[in-house]
Amino acid sequence: MMRGFVLRKEMIFLKYRKADFASCNECYPGTAGFPKSCRTVFPSMTSVVGTHKGNTLSTGRKMDVPKAGMLFNSRASWSQLQTGRSFSTESGLPPHQEVGMPSLSPTMTEGNIARWLKKEGDKISPGEVLCEVETDKATVEMECMEEGYLAKILKGDGSSGIKVGEVIAITVEEEEDVTKFKDYKPAASDSETPKKEPSTPSPPKEEVAREPVSPTETKISKPSTAPTAEGRIFASPLARKIAEEHNVPLLNIKGTGPDGVIVKADIEDYLASHEKEAPAPKVGTATAASIDYADIPHSQIRKVTASRLLLSKQTIPHYYLTVDTCVEKLMELRTQLNSLQEASGGKRISVNDLVIKAAALALRKVPQCNSSWTNDYIRQYHNVNINVAVQTDNGLYVPVIRDTDKKGLSKIADEVKHLAQKAKENSLKPEDYEGGTFTVSNLGGPFGIKQFCAIINPPQAGILAVGSAEKRVVPGTGPDQFKFASFMSVTLSCDHRVIDGAIGAEWLKAFKGYIENPESMLL
């Protein structure tokens, strides 16, 4: 059928290449559109039905070019969705468009349909939200860019693991065409067909050759000497099978069949006389059955987090620097600031907000740490955008606080709380997490972790792991005097390709200075 399609297409081209193409400028490839009166098929087009002077070419095959069709975009800054436009074929389907799963982030390979906001048969207009797509990082609204009708939803609410480009819906231009797609199913891709064909013919041939021999015992060749004369043991296929299942050594069994061949009855007699031997396979089965467990499906954010962290540990040469910072003055300043916030009706400032501000100011002071590695150069950023690690039930999110070094503590506190809430609701937009230059991860305040080493978030060159504050005994002013003070351990993970040891130490020195003298952050 494909061969016939190719020949038929070539015949049409030969017939119209000189005469009709020269008289119709709109038929040349590269034109903006094709009028209804002249839909000539070009090799670079997707599958269409072309008509030219009464000749019709039908095809169901897609070609390698940009597909015309409905474009979707989210209210965030993600790339346009390309869909395939198909015209009437021998199946009787009217002109329609196949809407594929879009790629909404650079790391996205598959996505989930959270819910459809339009139903089958609904009219769709530019700017309206068609559905909500759960990507590897967030849930994003998908907007329609052309008018039409939603004819068929192929992936309903809650559909998961949909590959990028896989068809999720069908749209049509005319309302009366909606009912014609009630039983529509997308055609299987060409790449899937050859994978199944080669695997089918070979296995049956081997099975056919083996089956006639195994059930009959009469075809077994009879030895000219005793079974043990040549060191071989003769047994029927059924007897060998039972012996293998029960781990019975055939050397210990005397055959009672013709010429001493071991038969089924010999194996059964041996098992009856050796009941104390337990079959090995049953022991393993019982052990496996006694294990109780539950399989938890991967969420999209866990998949992308796993791949990025694996990439980070395999390709980035990590090293770690740890320092203890005295937070006595920081705690006193926080108490004073929160008193002012409560009086003015503002939100309370956390220790983590002060840490984020100190990290941003240290990056401005030591800009070498506000960089990322490429094969050709080191990119040093002029903006200080801090990603803040937030743990949720779905996985780990890192929303970004932009221009952190230029914002006040009250503004930072508001943004952190707002973005953390959006992360827990799985409603972050791409602009809420993209473009960070450094990351802060705090397991001390929420969980009481004393000290830990974090994994760098590519393509960044550093991440700060913040531990908990604890009381320690320190020397006082006198020779025999002691006092208590609160200390907090922080560990800087560095990409050694970008941040040398001395540069990392210099950054920690600046950070410690802001923490131990927090009033300097206000200058």
Secondary structure, DSSP 8 states (H G I E B T S, - for coil): -HHHHHHHHHHHHHHHTTHHHHH-GGGSTT-S---TT-B---TTS-S--EEETTEEE------SS---S--EEESSS---B--EEE---TT---SEEEEE----STT-SEEEEEEESS-TT-EE-TT-EEEEEE-SS-EEEEEE-S-EEEEEESS-TT---EETT-EEEEEESSGGGGGGGTT------TTTHHHHTTTTTHHHHHHHHHTTTSS-STTS---SS-TTTTT---B-HHHHHHHHHTT--GGG----SGGG-B-HHHHHHHHHHTTT---HHHHHHHHHHT---------HHHHHHHHHHHHHHHHS-EEEEEEEEE-HHHHHHHHHHHHHHHHHT-----HHHHHHHHHHHHHHHSGGGSEEE-SS-EEE-SS--EEE-EE-SS-EE--EETTGGGS-HHHHHHHHHHHHHHHHTT---HHHHSS-SEEEEE-HHHH----------TTBSEEEEEEEEEEEEEE-SSTT-EEEEEEEEEEEEEETTTS-HHHHHHHHHHHHHHHHSGGGGG-
